[in-house]
Amino acid sequence: MTAADAGLADRAAPGTPPPLPRARERWPGPRPLLWAPRAHTVEVVLPATGDRLPLRLVGAHEPGYWRADAELAPGTDYLFSVDGGSPVPDPCSAWLPDGVHGASRVLDQEFAWTDASWRGADLDSGALLRVDLPTFTPAGTLDAAADLLEDVAATGVAGVELSPVAAYDPARGLAAGVRLFAVHEPLGGPSALQRFVDRAHRCGLAVVLDAPHRWAVADGLGLHAFGPYATGSRLGPRTGARPGPPGSDSPRINLDGSGSRGPRDFLVADAERWLRDFHVDGLLLDVEALVDRSALPFLGELAEDVHQLGEQVGRRLHLLVDGPGRSDRLTTVVHDILDAPGVADPVQDLRRLAQEVFPPTTAPWRPPSLRRAHRATQRASAVLVRDLTRLPAANRSVPWTPDTGAPREAAGVTDDDRACLLTFAILAGTPPVLDTEHVPVPARDDRSRRLVDWTRTLLSLRPAASADRDLPVEVRTEGTALVGRRGRTAIVMVTGAQSVDVDVASLPPEMELVAAWDPAGTTLEGGMLRLPPRSPAVLHSGPFEA
């Protein structure tokens, strides 16, 4: 009997994959496990000795899965051979010290964690700092980045968003294929990520990890040797297949075709690995790569699984979801206002954006499959963080962000402009992802320290501002001054090159001036707020933690 014969249940209900198997031991682990639904035989090949050990079908309750009879010792190199074919790496390799096409190595999961008291962070009312590992430090490694985590914590952010750590071929780049389960060895490998996360938690920082699903089933990875991981691979279902995500040459992950149970298990197991074994607090999802048409959308299944895992480990876990062209909308509009002070069009854009992102009685935007997923898994929706606001460099460094040409952050942008953008991004209400162009880390000079101090002040106001996110947003202009208010918080910004007296008497009288980018030049007297040029200020009523 082949795995295909044993796997009839995997194809019995088109569009509705059966429930995720729960009897399976931790995957990946020391006991080799493989999904190969069309194989007749599977062997584990040990390069050190030349031994070939047969795997056996697990059974009808887990169709298409093969498992070894015994565990391999930590540090053992191994490969899989399907039907006597050339040995290839484990699709779920936990460690690839010799690169993405080299042998898999059994990872010793033991690590002396010191974060037993960590319970996670509230990413809805906090902010993340984007850490692009290749550029964050000269060394470009996880250990070097970990040395700056105390400086990151000093900015007041709730956590960091890490660029992808998945293993890939440096000569060909991420788009040639990533091994989702393995940490890229030049970054320091799996032990370096464990050290980074543990140190981040000691600093009071959550860690969110980019999940580059877009390139997880690229042709060059050879996953077609095992089964229909991709809709566009040689063994994948082709009928009615949709093209890959915009800007991607990789085949789409098979989430709703024949045999899709295996790829779904593959992605869920990958998420569980980072969240459970590496104590990561959240994953940034490439939503466009995960859209499917099944009765239970994959995003809903993943959210439910992460919700259950969070209850098991006793930590707040998150899935960050956002579509391309959305997370940079606010920053684009604010840049336009700063570039054309007094011009009505950008301000109208800001009004429209406020109504779209913050309608007082309407649920926030979700891609179609996520809307269905949300309805299917209402209780799991707590793990979803949506409608992010990314500062320019935080947007550009997400590897699947469409290339829109020249960077929006131009050479003529001043620290005053950065302060204005920080003010809107942090207090707008949607979860912000900041960048080191606006929040320098480490802050080694006076201008850097000023930006960090401003960021910390704004973040202390953010929880109170976020509490009013269901209230409508009011936007008006007075010459080159822009006034935006929601609930107990108002932002006033001068976009021109001259100081301005802004009439704020129409705001609630209990509102007080609580923060100003230029405190010496900013005053509030008799309902008139005097602001220096290119300068933001914040008015607020009620208590907040400074």
C-alpha positions as CSV (number, residue, x, y, z in Angstrom):
1,M,0.0,0.0,0.0
2,T,1.3,3.4,-0.9
3,A,0.9,6.6,1.1
4,A,-1.6,7.7,-1.5
5,D,-3.7,4.6,-0.8
6,A,-3.6,5.4,2.9
7,G,-4.3,9.0,2.3
8,L,-7.8,8.8,0.6
9,A,-9.2,10.7,3.5
10,D,-6.9,13.6,2.6
11,R,-8.9,14.1,-0.6
12,A,-12.4,12.9,0.5
13,A,-13.8,16.3,1.1
14,P,-12.6,18.9,-1.5
15,G,-12.3,22.4,-0.1
16,T,-12.6,21.3,3.5
17,P,-9.4,19.7,4.8
18,P,-9.8,17.4,7.7
19,P,-8.8,18.5,11.2
20,L,-5.1,18.9,12.0
21,P,-3.7,15.7,13.5
22,R,-3.0,16.2,17.2
23,A,-1.6,12.8,18.2
24,R,1.7,13.5,16.5
25,E,4.8,14.2,18.6
26,R,6.6,17.5,18.3
27,W,7.5,18.2,14.7
28,P,10.3,18.6,13.8
29,G,12.0,16.6,16.5
30,P,14.6,13.9,17.0
31,R,12.3,11.2,15.4
32,P,12.2,11.8,11.7
33,L,8.7,12.5,10.3
34,L,7.8,13.2,6.7
35,W,4.7,14.0,4.7
36,A,5.0,12.1,1.4
37,P,1.5,11.1,0.3
38,R,2.5,9.6,-3.1
39,A,5.6,7.7,-2.0
40,H,5.9,3.9,-2.0
41,T,9.0,3.9,0.2
42,V,10.9,6.5,2.3
43,E,14.3,6.1,3.8
44,V,16.4,8.2,6.2
45,V,19.9,8.4,4.8
46,L,22.8,9.0,7.3
47,P,25.8,10.6,5.3
48,A,28.3,9.8,8.1
49,T,27.8,6.1,7.8
50,G,25.9,5.5,4.6
51,D,23.1,3.8,6.5
52,R,19.6,3.9,5.0
53,L,16.8,3.4,7.6
54,P,13.3,2.7,6.4
55,L,10.4,4.9,7.5
56,R,6.9,3.4,8.0
57,L,3.5,4.8,7.3
58,V,2.0,6.3,10.5
59,G,-1.6,5.1,9.7
60,A,-4.9,6.2,8.3
61,H,-5.4,8.7,11.2
62,E,-2.5,10.7,9.8
63,P,-2.7,10.1,6.0
64,G,0.4,10.5,4.0
65,Y,2.8,10.6,7.0
66,W,5.9,8.4,7.4
67,R,7.8,8.1,10.6
68,A,11.1,6.5,11.8
69,D,11.1,3.7,14.3
70,A,13.6,5.4,16.6
71,E,15.0,8.9,17.4
72,L,18.3,10.2,16.0
73,A,20.8,11.7,18.4
74,P,21.2,15.5,18.5
75,G,23.9,16.6,16.0
76,T,23.1,13.7,13.6
77,D,23.1,14.7,9.9
78,Y,20.4,13.0,7.8
79,L,18.5,13.2,4.5
80,F,15.4,11.6,3.0
81,S,15.2,9.4,0.0
82,V,11.8,8.9,-1.6
83,D,11.3,5.7,-3.7
84,G,15.1,5.3,-4.0
85,G,15.6,8.8,-5.4
86,S,18.5,11.1,-4.6
87,P,18.8,12.1,-0.9
88,V,17.3,15.5,-0.2
89,P,17.0,17.6,3.0
90,D,14.0,17.4,5.3
91,P,11.4,20.0,4.3
92,C,11.1,20.7,8.0
93,S,14.8,20.9,8.7
94,A,15.4,22.4,12.2
95,W,19.1,23.0,11.5
96,L,21.0,23.4,8.2
97,P,24.6,24.2,9.0
98,D,25.7,23.5,5.5
99,G,23.1,25.5,3.7
100,V,19.6,25.0,2.3
101,H,20.7,22.1,0.0
102,G,22.9,20.4,2.6
103,A,22.1,17.7,5.0
104,S,19.6,18.3,7.8
105,R,20.9,18.1,11.4
106,V,19.0,17.1,14.5
107,L,18.8,20.1,16.8
108,D,19.2,19.8,20.5
109,Q,16.2,21.8,21.7
110,E,17.6,22.2,25.3
111,F,18.2,25.8,26.2
112,A,18.6,27.5,29.6
113,W,15.7,29.9,29.3
114,T,15.4,32.7,31.9
115,D,12.0,34.1,30.8
116,A,9.6,31.9,32.8
117,S,7.8,35.0,34.1
118,W,7.3,36.6,30.7
119,R,3.6,36.7,29.7
120,G,3.8,38.6,26.5
121,A,3.0,42.2,25.4
122,D,0.0,44.1,24.3
123,L,0.8,45.0,20.7
124,D,-2.5,46.7,20.0
125,S,-1.7,49.5,22.4
126,G,2.1,49.4,22.1
127,A,4.5,49.8,19.2
128,L,7.2,47.7,17.5
129,L,10.6,48.7,16.2
130,R,11.6,47.1,13.0
131,V,15.0,45.4,13.3
132,D,16.4,44.6,9.8
133,L,19.1,42.2,10.8
134,P,21.4,42.8,7.8
135,T,21.6,46.6,8.4
136,F,20.8,47.0,12.1
137,T,24.5,46.3,13.1
138,P,27.8,46.2,11.1
139,A,28.0,42.5,11.9
140,G,24.5,41.7,10.7
141,T,24.0,38.9,13.3
142,L,21.5,38.0,15.9
143,D,24.0,38.3,18.7
144,A,25.1,41.7,17.6
145,A,21.5,42.8,17.4
146,A,20.9,41.4,20.9
147,D,23.6,43.7,22.3
148,L,21.4,46.7,21.4
149,L,18.2,45.4,23.0
150,E,18.6,47.6,26.1
151,D,18.9,50.6,23.8
152,V,15.7,49.5,22.0
153,A,13.9,49.1,25.3
154,A,14.9,52.7,26.2
155,T,12.8,54.0,23.3
156,G,9.6,52.8,25.0
157,V,8.5,50.3,22.3
158,A,6.8,47.1,23.3
159,G,8.9,44.9,21.1
160,V,10.8,44.3,18.0
161,E,9.8,43.0,14.6
162,L,12.6,40.9,13.2
163,S,13.4,40.6,9.5
164,P,13.2,37.0,8.2
165,V,15.6,34.5,9.9
166,A,14.7,31.5,7.7
167,A,17.5,29.8,5.9
168,Y,18.1,30.6,2.3
169,D,20.9,30.5,-0.3
170,P,22.8,33.8,0.0
171,A,24.0,33.6,-3.6
172,R,20.4,33.5,-4.9
173,G,18.4,35.4,-2.3
174,L,15.1,34.8,-0.5
175,A,13.1,34.5,-3.6
176,A,15.0,31.4,-4.7
177,G,13.4,29.6,-1.7
178,V,13.5,29.5,2.1
179,R,13.6,26.7,4.5
180,L,11.0,27.9,6.9
181,F,12.0,25.9,10.0
182,A,15.7,26.6,10.0
183,V,17.5,29.7,11.2
184,H,19.9,31.1,8.6
185,E,23.4,30.0,9.7
186,P,25.2,33.3,8.9
187,L,22.8,35.1,11.3
188,G,24.1,32.8,14.1
189,G,21.9,29.7,13.7
190,P,19.1,28.5,16.0
191,S,21.0,29.0,19.3
192,A,21.6,32.7,18.4
193,L,17.8,33.2,18.0
194,Q,17.2,31.6,21.3
195,R,19.7,33.9,23.0
196,F,18.1,36.9,21.2
197,V,14.6,36.1,22.3
198,D,15.6,35.3,25.9
199,R,17.5,38.6,26.2
200,A,14.6,40.6,24.6
201,H,12.2,39.2,27.2
202,R,14.6,40.1,30.0
203,C,14.5,43.7,28.6
204,G,10.7,43.6,28.6
205,L,10.5,43.4,24.8
206,A,8.3,41.1,22.7
207,V,9.7,39.5,19.5
208,V,7.7,39.3,16.3
209,L,9.2,37.3,13.4
210,D,8.7,37.8,9.7
211,A,7.4,34.5,8.2
212,P,8.4,34.5,4.5
213,H,5.7,32.1,3.3
214,R,5.9,33.5,-0.2
215,W,9.1,31.6,-1.0
216,A,8.4,28.5,1.2
217,V,7.6,26.2,-1.8
218,A,9.9,27.6,-4.5
219,D,10.8,25.1,-7.2
220,G,14.5,25.1,-6.2
221,L,13.8,23.6,-2.8
222,G,12.7,20.3,-4.4
223,L,9.6,19.9,-2.3
224,H,7.8,18.3,-5.3
225,A,9.8,15.1,-4.4
226,F,7.6,14.7,-1.4
227,G,4.1,15.8,-2.4
228,P,1.9,18.6,-3.7
229,Y,3.3,21.4,-1.5
230,A,2.7,24.0,-4.3
231,T,0.0,24.6,-6.8
232,G,2.6,25.3,-9.5
233,S,5.0,22.4,-8.9
234,R,5.2,19.3,-11.1
235,L,3.1,17.2,-8.7
236,G,0.8,20.0,-7.6
237,P,-2.8,20.4,-8.7
238,R,-2.9,22.5,-11.8
239,T,-6.6,22.7,-12.6
240,G,-7.8,26.2,-11.8
241,A,-4.5,27.2,-10.2
242,R,-4.1,30.9,-9.5
243,P,-0.9,32.8,-10.2
244,G,1.5,33.5,-7.3
245,P,1.3,36.8,-5.3
246,P,2.1,40.0,-7.1
247,G,5.8,40.4,-7.7
248,S,6.5,36.8,-7.0
249,D,7.7,34.1,-9.3
250,S,7.3,31.4,-6.7
251,P,4.4,28.9,-7.0
252,R,1.5,29.4,-4.6
253,I,1.3,27.2,-1.5
254,N,-1.3,24.5,-1.9
255,L,-3.8,25.5,0.7
256,D,-7.1,24.4,-1.0
257,G,-6.3,21.8,-3.6
258,S,-6.0,18.1,-3.6
259,G,-3.5,17.1,-0.9
260,S,-3.6,20.5,0.8
261,R,-3.7,18.9,4.3
262,G,0.0,18.4,4.2
263,P,1.0,22.0,3.3
264,R,-1.4,23.3,5.9
265,D,0.2,21.0,8.6
266,F,3.6,22.2,7.4
267,L,2.8,25.9,7.9
268,V,1.0,25.3,11.2
269,A,3.9,23.3,12.5
270,D,6.3,26.0,11.5
271,A,4.3,28.6,13.4
272,E,4.1,26.4,16.5
273,R,7.9,25.9,16.3
274,W,8.8,29.6,16.5
275,L,6.1,30.4,19.1
276,R,6.6,27.4,21.3
277,D,10.2,26.3,21.0
278,F,11.8,29.7,20.4
279,H,9.4,31.6,22.7
280,V,8.7,34.1,19.9
281,D,5.6,36.3,20.7
282,G,4.2,36.7,17.2
283,L,4.5,36.3,13.5
284,L,4.2,38.8,10.7
285,L,2.2,37.0,7.9
286,D,2.6,37.5,4.2
287,V,-1.2,37.5,3.9
288,E,-1.3,37.7,0.1
289,A,0.6,34.4,-0.1
290,L,-1.9,32.7,2.3
291,V,-5.2,33.4,0.6
292,D,-7.3,30.4,-0.3
293,R,-10.8,29.4,-1.2
294,S,-11.5,26.5,1.2
295,A,-14.5,26.3,3.5
296,L,-12.2,26.9,6.4
297,P,-9.6,29.5,5.3
298,F,-6.1,28.7,6.4
299,L,-5.7,32.0,8.2
300,G,-8.7,31.0,10.4
301,E,-7.2,27.6,11.1
302,L,-3.8,29.2,12.0
303,A,-5.4,31.8,14.2
304,E,-7.3,29.1,16.1
305,D,-4.2,27.0,16.5
306,V,-2.2,30.0,17.8
307,H,-5.0,30.9,20.2
308,Q,-4.9,27.4,21.7
309,L,-1.1,27.4,21.9
310,G,-1.2,30.7,23.7
311,E,-3.5,29.2,26.3
312,Q,-1.1,26.2,26.7
313,V,2.1,28.2,27.1
314,G,0.5,31.0,29.2
315,R,1.7,33.8,26.9
316,R,0.0,36.4,24.7
317,L,0.7,35.4,21.1
318,H,0.0,37.4,18.0
319,L,-0.4,37.1,14.2
320,L,0.2,40.4,12.4
321,V,-1.7,40.7,9.2
322,D,-1.8,43.5,6.7
323,G,-2.0,43.9,3.0
324,P,0.5,45.6,0.6
325,G,-0.2,49.2,0.0
326,R,-2.1,49.7,3.3
327,S,0.5,50.0,6.1
328,D,2.2,52.9,4.5
329,R,-0.9,55.0,3.7
330,L,-0.8,57.3,6.7
331,T,2.9,58.0,6.4
332,T,2.4,58.8,2.7
333,V,-0.4,61.3,3.3
334,V,1.6,63.0,6.2
335,H,4.6,63.3,3.9
336,D,2.4,64.9,1.2
337,I,1.0,67.4,3.8
338,L,4.6,68.3,4.8
339,D,5.6,68.7,1.2
340,A,2.7,70.9,0.3
341,P,1.6,73.0,3.4
342,G,-1.8,74.6,3.0
343,V,-2.8,72.5,0.0
344,A,-6.2,70.9,0.5
345,D,-5.8,67.7,-1.4
346,P,-3.5,65.9,1.1
347,V,-5.7,67.0,4.0
348,Q,-8.7,65.6,2.2
349,D,-6.8,62.4,1.8
350,L,-6.2,62.3,5.5
351,R,-9.9,62.8,6.2
352,R,-10.8,60.0,3.9
353,L,-8.1,57.8,5.4
354,A,-9.4,58.5,8.9
355,Q,-12.9,57.5,7.8
356,E,-11.7,54.3,6.2
357,V,-9.3,53.1,8.9
358,F,-11.3,54.4,11.9
359,P,-15.0,54.2,11.1
360,P,-16.7,54.4,14.5
361,T,-19.0,51.4,14.0
362,T,-17.5,49.3,11.3
363,A,-15.0,46.4,11.7
364,P,-11.5,47.1,10.3
365,W,-10.4,46.0,6.8
366,R,-9.5,42.4,6.3
367,P,-8.6,40.6,3.1
368,P,-11.5,38.4,1.9
369,S,-10.2,35.1,3.2
370,L,-9.4,36.7,6.6
371,R,-13.0,38.1,6.8
372,R,-14.2,34.5,6.4
373,A,-11.6,33.3,8.8
374,H,-12.7,35.8,11.4
375,R,-16.3,34.7,11.2
376,A,-15.2,31.1,11.5
377,T,-13.0,31.7,14.5
378,Q,-14.4,34.6,16.5
379,R,-12.7,33.5,19.7
380,A,-9.3,33.2,18.0
381,S,-9.5,36.8,16.7
382,A,-7.8,38.1,19.8
383,V,-4.4,36.9,18.3
384,L,-4.8,39.0,15.2
385,V,-3.2,42.4,14.9
386,R,-4.4,44.3,11.9
387,D,-4.1,47.6,10.0
388,L,-0.5,48.3,10.9
389,T,1.1,51.7,10.3
390,R,4.6,51.4,9.1
391,L,7.2,54.1,9.0
392,P,9.0,54.3,5.6
393,A,12.1,52.1,6.3
394,A,10.0,49.6,8.3
395,N,7.8,49.3,5.2
396,R,10.7,49.0,2.7
397,S,12.6,46.3,4.6
398,V,9.6,43.9,4.6
399,P,10.9,41.6,1.8
400,W,7.6,41.1,0.1
401,T,6.6,44.7,-0.1
402,P,6.1,45.7,-3.7
403,D,8.9,47.9,-5.2
404,T,7.4,51.3,-5.7
405,G,10.6,53.0,-7.0
406,A,12.6,55.6,-5.0
407,P,12.3,55.6,-1.2
408,R,9.7,58.0,0.2
409,E,12.3,59.1,2.9
410,A,14.1,61.7,0.8
411,A,17.5,63.4,1.6
412,G,15.7,66.7,2.4
413,V,13.7,65.2,5.3
414,T,14.6,66.9,8.6
415,D,14.2,65.7,12.2
416,D,11.3,68.1,12.5
417,D,9.6,66.2,9.7
418,R,10.4,62.9,11.4
419,A,8.9,64.2,14.6
420,C,5.7,65.1,12.8
421,L,5.5,61.6,11.2
422,L,6.2,59.9,14.5
423,T,3.4,61.9,16.2
424,F,0.8,60.7,13.7
425,A,2.1,57.2,13.4
426,I,2.1,56.6,17.2
427,L,-1.1,58.3,18.1
428,A,-3.2,57.5,15.1
429,G,-4.5,54.4,16.8
430,T,-3.4,51.5,14.6
431,P,-0.4,49.5,15.8
432,P,2.7,51.2,14.6
433,V,6.0,49.7,13.4
434,L,8.7,52.2,13.8
435,D,12.1,52.3,12.0
436,T,15.6,53.4,13.0
437,E,15.6,56.3,10.6
438,H,13.1,58.0,12.9
439,V,14.1,56.3,16.2
440,P,17.9,56.0,16.1
441,V,19.3,53.0,17.9
442,P,21.6,53.4,19.6
443,A,21.1,57.1,20.4
444,R,24.7,58.4,20.4
445,D,24.3,62.1,19.8
446,D,21.9,64.9,20.9
447,R,19.7,64.8,17.8
448,S,19.3,61.0,18.1
449,R,18.5,61.4,21.9
450,R,15.9,64.1,21.1
451,L,14.1,61.8,18.6
452,V,14.2,58.9,21.1
453,D,12.9,61.1,23.9
454,W,10.1,62.3,21.7
455,T,9.2,58.7,20.8
456,R,9.1,57.7,24.4
457,T,6.8,60.6,25.3
458,L,4.4,59.7,22.5
459,L,4.4,56.1,23.4
460,S,3.5,57.0,27.0
461,L,0.4,58.8,25.5
462,R,-0.5,55.9,23.1
463,P,-2.5,53.7,25.5
464,A,-4.8,56.5,26.4
465,A,-5.2,57.5,22.7
466,S,-5.7,53.9,21.7
467,A,-8.6,53.6,24.2
468,D,-10.6,56.1,22.1
469,R,-10.0,54.3,18.7
470,D,-13.7,53.6,18.3
471,L,-14.5,57.3,18.3
472,P,-14.7,59.3,15.1
473,V,-11.6,61.3,13.9
474,E,-12.0,65.1,13.3
475,V,-9.5,66.8,11.0
476,R,-9.4,70.5,10.2
477,T,-6.8,73.1,9.0
478,E,-6.0,76.7,9.9
479,G,-3.6,78.0,7.2
480,T,-0.5,75.8,7.5
481,A,-1.7,74.2,10.7
482,L,-3.4,70.9,10.8
483,V,-5.5,69.8,13.8
484,G,-6.6,66.2,14.3
485,R,-8.6,65.1,17.2
486,R,-10.2,61.9,18.5
487,G,-11.7,61.6,21.9
488,R,-9.4,62.9,24.6
489,T,-6.3,63.4,22.3
490,A,-5.6,66.1,19.8
491,I,-2.6,66.5,17.5
492,V,-1.6,69.9,16.2
493,M,1.1,70.3,13.5
494,V,2.5,73.3,11.7
495,T,3.5,72.3,8.2
496,G,4.8,75.6,6.9
497,A,8.1,77.6,7.5
498,Q,6.5,80.2,9.9
499,S,5.3,80.1,13.4
500,V,1.5,79.9,13.7
501,D,-1.1,80.8,16.4
502,V,-3.8,78.1,16.2
503,D,-7.2,78.6,17.7
504,V,-7.9,75.6,19.8
505,A,-10.8,77.1,21.8
506,S,-13.2,74.7,20.0
507,L,-11.5,71.8,21.7
508,P,-12.7,70.6,25.1
509,P,-11.5,73.2,27.7
510,E,-10.0,70.4,29.9
511,M,-7.5,69.6,27.2
512,E,-4.0,70.5,28.2
513,L,-0.7,70.8,26.3
514,V,1.1,67.5,27.3
515,A,3.9,67.2,24.7
516,A,5.7,69.5,22.3
517,W,8.5,68.8,19.9
518,D,9.8,72.3,20.5
519,P,8.8,73.0,24.2
520,A,10.6,76.4,24.3
521,G,8.6,77.7,21.3
522,T,5.2,76.2,22.1
523,T,2.7,77.9,24.4
524,L,-1.0,77.5,25.2
525,E,-2.7,80.6,26.5
526,G,-6.4,81.7,26.3
527,G,-7.3,79.1,23.7
528,M,-4.5,80.0,21.4
529,L,-1.7,77.5,20.8
530,R,1.5,79.0,19.4
531,L,3.6,76.5,17.5
532,P,7.0,76.9,15.8
533,P,7.4,75.9,12.1
534,R,7.4,72.2,11.2
535,S,6.5,71.3,14.7
536,P,3.9,69.0,16.3
537,A,2.3,69.2,19.7
538,V,-0.2,67.0,21.6
539,L,-3.1,68.1,23.8
540,H,-4.8,65.6,26.0
541,S,-7.5,65.5,28.8
542,G,-7.3,63.0,31.6
543,P,-4.4,61.1,33.2
544,F,-1.7,59.2,31.3
545,E,1.6,57.6,32.4
546,A,4.5,59.8,31.4
